[in-house]
């Protein structure tokens, strides 16, 4: 009866018991309680979320119910736990992100919320700039945001005017949002012709490429952190080292992306060196082969993977006009050693 909302409880007591029953291991009870929660009118649920509900109940509501007005009330409730605000920050839309970002005291107390907002594609670019400046001014580290990315973004906004929060999104916010909207997840956004040593942007990604080329450095750095594979494909080739390195350090980088980048002649040596130093990436035979055959790969990296090449690869390296003479020589030595061993 309680799960169906048929007991004589009101307000916060009703919301509390329904939230508890929604987590019950019995699916009959949990499904009935969840349905009752969803059906609660605003004058019950929203008022309860502003009141003295236990933090664990507020957390359960934030986790289980996708109700914008409810999440806003929970975000503004001082009783809400910091971990719950971090959860809300990860899922926030533009408006809720602004509300959460306005509570600087909570952000500084729980900087993981700053990281969650920064990594949320819905949060405004101007807000992300202010969050970086706030964390820097108070000397706090931001979980979820690599130190190098934080420092690169901070450097990019040095001397720039940071905008105060506004009701409506600013033009620069809309520019970034438009780029995010055009960012489709596609590893093959750049087509590489190894035979001709040419790289071309695929036609359907030309609009995204053009949008990215017009972004400021700070916007590129944030996009490199939160964008998709298509955005990273362009940003890893950026002339600015910090932008390119932010893209290649992205925690979302896949083996397929790393392989494509390792083939590229347009990326910097530091990017290729980073790929060669990452064990999770160089477990792939394709990544190692791409690095060895790329003339821009630092010699030490190529040489370290030469022993992983098969006989056909070694012979191809020894005849290639693109690789360094020292690498060709090392390949010939390995071929000779292998032939001697076989005899």
C-alpha positions as CSV (number, residue, x, y, z in Angstrom):
1,X,0.0,0.0,0.0
2,X,2.8,2.4,0.8
3,X,4.5,1.7,-2.5
4,X,1.3,2.6,-4.3
5,X,0.9,5.8,-2.2
6,X,-2.1,4.5,-0.4
7,X,-1.0,5.1,3.2
8,X,-2.0,8.3,5.0
9,X,1.3,10.1,4.7
10,X,2.0,13.6,3.4
11,X,4.8,15.8,2.2
12,X,8.3,14.8,3.1
13,X,7.2,11.7,4.9
14,X,5.5,10.3,1.8
15,X,8.5,11.2,-0.5
16,X,10.9,9.6,2.0
17,X,9.1,6.2,2.2
18,X,8.5,6.1,-1.6
19,X,12.2,6.8,-2.2
20,X,13.2,4.1,0.2
21,X,10.8,1.6,-1.3
22,X,12.0,2.5,-4.8
23,X,15.4,1.0,-3.8
24,X,13.8,-2.2,-2.4
25,X,15.3,-5.4,-3.9
26,X,11.8,-6.7,-4.5
27,X,11.0,-5.5,-8.1
28,X,7.3,-5.4,-7.5
29,X,7.7,-3.0,-4.6
30,X,10.5,-0.9,-6.3
31,X,8.6,-0.5,-9.6
32,X,5.4,0.5,-7.8
33,X,7.2,3.0,-5.6
34,X,9.0,4.5,-8.5
35,X,5.8,4.9,-10.4
36,X,4.2,6.6,-7.4
37,X,7.2,9.0,-7.1
38,X,6.9,9.9,-10.8
39,X,3.2,10.6,-10.4
40,X,3.6,12.9,-7.4
41,X,2.3,16.4,-8.1
42,X,4.7,19.4,-8.0
43,X,3.2,20.8,-4.8
44,X,4.3,17.6,-3.0
45,X,7.6,16.6,-4.6
46,X,9.1,20.0,-5.3
47,X,8.2,21.4,-1.9
48,X,9.7,18.3,-0.2
49,X,12.9,18.7,-2.1
50,X,13.3,22.2,-0.7
51,X,12.7,21.1,2.8
52,X,14.5,19.0,5.4
53,X,14.7,15.7,3.6
54,X,17.6,13.4,4.6
55,X,20.6,13.9,2.2
56,X,20.4,10.2,1.3
57,X,16.8,10.7,0.1
58,X,17.7,13.7,-1.9
59,X,20.5,11.7,-3.5
60,X,18.1,8.8,-4.3
61,X,15.7,11.3,-6.0
62,X,18.4,12.9,-8.0
63,X,19.6,9.5,-9.2
64,X,16.2,7.9,-10.0
65,X,14.0,10.8,-11.3
66,X,14.6,12.7,-14.5
67,X,12.6,15.8,-13.5
68,X,14.2,19.1,-14.2
69,X,12.3,21.2,-11.6
70,X,13.0,18.7,-8.9
71,X,16.7,18.6,-9.7
72,X,16.9,22.3,-9.5
73,X,15.3,22.4,-6.0
74,X,17.7,19.6,-4.9
75,X,20.7,21.6,-6.2
76,X,19.6,24.7,-4.3
77,X,19.0,22.8,-1.0
78,X,21.8,23.3,1.5
79,X,21.2,19.9,2.9
80,X,22.1,18.2,-0.3
81,X,25.3,16.3,-0.2
82,X,28.3,17.4,-2.3
83,X,28.3,14.0,-4.1
84,X,24.7,14.5,-5.1
85,X,25.5,17.9,-6.5
86,X,28.4,16.3,-8.5
87,X,25.9,13.8,-9.9
88,X,23.6,16.6,-10.9
89,X,26.5,18.6,-12.4
90,X,27.3,15.7,-14.7
91,X,23.7,15.6,-16.0
92,X,22.8,19.3,-15.9
93,X,21.4,21.2,-18.8
94,X,22.4,24.8,-19.4
95,X,20.2,26.4,-16.8
96,X,20.9,23.9,-14.0
97,X,24.6,24.1,-14.8
98,X,24.4,27.9,-14.2
99,X,22.6,27.4,-10.9
100,X,25.2,24.9,-9.6
101,X,28.2,27.1,-10.8
102,X,26.8,30.0,-8.8
103,X,27.5,28.4,-5.5
104,X,31.2,29.1,-5.3
105,X,31.5,28.1,-1.6
106,X,30.3,24.6,-2.4
107,X,32.5,24.4,-5.5
108,X,35.6,25.2,-3.5
109,X,34.6,22.8,-0.8
110,X,34.0,20.0,-3.3
111,X,36.1,20.8,-6.5
112,X,35.0,17.5,-8.1
113,X,31.8,19.5,-8.9
114,X,34.0,21.9,-11.0
115,X,35.4,18.9,-12.9
116,X,31.9,17.6,-13.5
117,X,30.6,20.9,-14.8
118,X,33.7,21.4,-17.0
119,X,33.2,18.0,-18.6
120,X,29.5,18.5,-19.2
121,X,28.9,19.4,-22.8
122,X,25.8,21.4,-21.9
123,X,27.6,23.8,-19.6
124,X,28.5,27.2,-21.1
125,X,32.0,28.0,-22.3
126,X,32.0,31.3,-20.3
127,X,31.1,29.3,-17.2
128,X,33.9,26.9,-17.8
129,X,36.4,29.8,-18.1
130,X,35.1,31.2,-14.7
131,X,35.4,27.8,-13.1
132,X,39.1,27.4,-14.2
133,X,39.9,30.9,-12.9
134,X,38.1,30.3,-9.6
135,X,40.0,27.1,-9.0
136,X,43.3,28.7,-9.9
137,X,42.7,31.7,-7.7
138,X,42.0,29.5,-4.7
139,X,44.7,27.0,-5.5
140,X,42.4,23.9,-5.6
141,X,43.0,20.9,-7.8
142,X,40.1,19.7,-10.0
143,X,39.4,16.0,-10.0
144,X,38.4,14.7,-13.4
145,X,40.5,17.3,-15.2
146,X,44.1,16.5,-16.1
147,X,46.6,18.9,-14.6
148,X,48.0,19.6,-18.1
149,X,44.5,20.5,-19.4
150,X,43.8,22.7,-16.5
151,X,47.1,24.6,-16.9
152,X,46.6,24.9,-20.7
153,X,43.1,26.3,-20.3
154,X,44.3,28.7,-17.6
155,X,47.1,30.0,-19.7
156,X,44.8,30.5,-22.7
157,X,42.5,32.8,-20.7
158,X,45.2,34.8,-19.1
159,X,44.6,38.5,-19.7
160,X,41.2,37.9,-21.2
161,X,38.0,39.5,-19.9
162,X,35.9,36.8,-18.1
163,X,32.2,37.5,-18.4
164,X,29.9,37.6,-15.4
165,X,27.0,35.1,-15.3
166,X,24.1,36.2,-17.5
167,X,20.5,35.0,-17.9
168,X,21.0,34.4,-21.6
169,X,23.9,32.6,-23.2
170,X,26.6,34.9,-24.7
171,X,27.6,34.8,-28.3
172,X,30.8,32.9,-27.5
173,X,28.7,30.4,-25.6
174,X,26.5,29.9,-28.6
175,X,29.6,29.5,-30.9
176,X,30.9,26.7,-28.7
177,X,27.4,25.1,-28.4
178,X,27.1,25.1,-32.2
179,X,30.4,23.4,-32.5
180,X,29.4,20.7,-30.0
181,X,26.1,20.2,-31.8
182,X,28.1,19.6,-35.1
183,X,30.5,17.2,-33.4
184,X,29.5,13.6,-34.5
185,X,31.5,10.7,-33.1
186,X,33.5,9.4,-36.0
187,X,37.0,8.0,-35.8
188,X,37.4,8.4,-39.6
189,X,36.7,12.1,-39.8
190,X,40.1,12.5,-41.5
191,X,40.9,10.1,-44.4
192,X,44.5,9.1,-44.7
193,X,46.0,7.9,-48.0
194,X,49.3,6.2,-46.9
195,X,50.4,5.6,-50.5
196,X,50.2,9.3,-51.4
197,X,51.0,10.6,-47.9
198,X,47.9,12.7,-48.1
199,X,45.2,13.4,-45.5
200,X,41.8,14.8,-46.3
201,X,38.8,15.9,-44.2
202,X,35.8,13.7,-45.2
203,X,33.2,15.9,-46.8
204,X,30.5,15.4,-44.2
205,X,32.9,16.7,-41.5
206,X,34.0,19.9,-43.4
207,X,31.5,22.1,-41.5
208,X,32.9,20.8,-38.1
209,X,36.5,21.4,-39.3
210,X,35.7,24.9,-40.3
211,X,33.9,25.6,-36.9
212,X,36.9,24.3,-35.0
213,X,39.4,26.3,-37.0
214,X,37.7,29.5,-35.9
215,X,37.6,28.7,-32.1
216,X,39.8,30.4,-29.6
217,X,42.6,28.4,-27.9
218,X,40.6,28.0,-24.7
219,X,37.6,26.6,-26.6
220,X,39.8,24.2,-28.5
221,X,41.3,22.9,-25.3
222,X,37.9,22.3,-23.7
223,X,36.6,20.7,-26.9
224,X,39.7,18.5,-27.0
225,X,38.7,17.3,-23.4
226,X,35.0,16.8,-23.9
227,X,34.5,16.5,-27.7
228,X,34.0,13.3,-29.7
229,X,36.4,11.3,-31.9
230,X,35.7,13.6,-34.8
231,X,36.7,16.7,-32.9
232,X,39.8,15.1,-31.5
233,X,40.8,14.1,-35.1
234,X,41.1,17.7,-36.0
235,X,42.4,19.0,-32.7
236,X,45.2,16.5,-32.4
237,X,46.5,18.0,-35.7
238,X,46.3,21.6,-34.4
239,X,49.4,23.7,-34.7
240,X,49.2,24.7,-31.0
241,X,51.1,22.0,-29.0
242,X,48.9,22.3,-25.9
243,X,45.7,21.8,-27.9
244,X,47.1,18.8,-29.7
245,X,48.4,17.2,-26.5
246,X,45.1,17.8,-24.7
247,X,43.3,15.9,-27.5
248,X,45.7,12.9,-27.5
249,X,45.5,12.7,-23.6
250,X,41.7,12.5,-23.7
251,X,40.5,9.7,-21.5
252,X,38.0,8.9,-24.2
253,X,40.7,8.2,-26.9
254,X,40.1,4.8,-28.4
255,X,42.6,2.3,-30.0
256,X,41.0,3.1,-33.4
257,X,41.7,6.8,-32.9
258,X,45.2,6.1,-31.7
259,X,45.9,4.0,-34.8
260,X,44.6,6.7,-37.1
261,X,46.8,9.3,-35.4
262,X,49.8,7.1,-35.4
263,X,49.5,6.9,-39.2
264,X,49.2,10.7,-39.6
265,X,52.0,12.8,-41.0
266,X,50.3,16.0,-39.9
267,X,50.6,15.5,-36.1
268,X,53.6,16.6,-34.1
269,X,56.4,14.4,-32.9
270,X,55.3,14.9,-29.3
271,X,51.9,13.5,-30.0
272,X,53.5,10.3,-31.6
273,X,55.9,10.1,-28.7
274,X,52.9,10.2,-26.2
275,X,51.1,7.4,-28.1
276,X,54.3,5.3,-28.0
277,X,54.6,5.8,-24.3
278,X,51.1,4.6,-23.4
279,X,51.0,0.9,-22.7
280,X,47.2,0.7,-23.1
281,X,47.6,1.9,-26.7
282,X,50.7,0.1,-27.7
283,X,49.2,-3.3,-26.8
284,X,47.7,-3.0,-30.3
285,X,49.9,-4.4,-33.0
286,X,48.3,-1.9,-35.5
287,X,49.3,1.1,-33.3
288,X,52.9,-0.2,-33.1
289,X,53.1,-0.9,-36.8
290,X,51.7,2.6,-37.6
291,X,54.3,4.3,-35.4
292,X,57.2,2.3,-36.9
293,X,56.2,3.2,-40.5
294,X,55.5,6.9,-39.7
295,X,58.6,8.9,-40.6
296,X,57.7,11.6,-38.0
297,X,57.8,9.1,-35.1
298,X,60.9,9.8,-33.0
299,X,63.6,7.2,-33.8
300,X,63.8,5.8,-30.2
301,X,60.1,5.0,-30.3
302,X,60.3,3.3,-33.7
303,X,63.4,1.3,-32.8
304,X,61.7,0.1,-29.6
305,X,58.9,-1.5,-31.5
306,X,61.0,-2.9,-34.3
307,X,61.3,-6.3,-32.6
308,X,57.5,-6.6,-32.7
309,X,57.5,-6.5,-36.5
310,X,57.2,-9.6,-38.6
311,X,59.5,-10.6,-41.5
312,X,57.4,-9.0,-44.2
313,X,57.2,-5.7,-42.2
314,X,61.0,-5.7,-41.6
315,X,61.6,-6.2,-45.3
316,X,59.2,-3.4,-46.2
317,X,60.9,-1.1,-43.7
318,X,64.3,-1.9,-45.1
319,X,63.1,-0.9,-48.6
320,X,61.1,2.1,-47.6
321,X,62.1,5.6,-48.7
322,X,60.1,7.2,-45.9
323,X,61.7,5.8,-42.8
324,X,65.0,7.0,-41.3
325,X,68.2,5.4,-42.6
326,X,69.1,4.2,-39.1
327,X,65.8,2.4,-38.9
328,X,66.3,0.7,-42.3
329,X,69.7,-0.4,-41.1
330,X,68.3,-1.8,-37.9
331,X,65.6,-3.7,-39.9
332,X,68.3,-5.2,-42.1
333,X,70.2,-6.3,-39.1
334,X,67.1,-8.0,-37.6
335,X,66.4,-9.7,-41.0
336,X,70.0,-11.0,-41.1
337,X,69.8,-12.2,-37.5
338,X,66.6,-14.0,-38.2
339,X,67.9,-15.7,-41.4
340,X,71.0,-16.8,-39.5
341,X,68.9,-18.2,-36.7
342,X,66.7,-20.1,-39.2
343,X,69.8,-21.7,-40.8
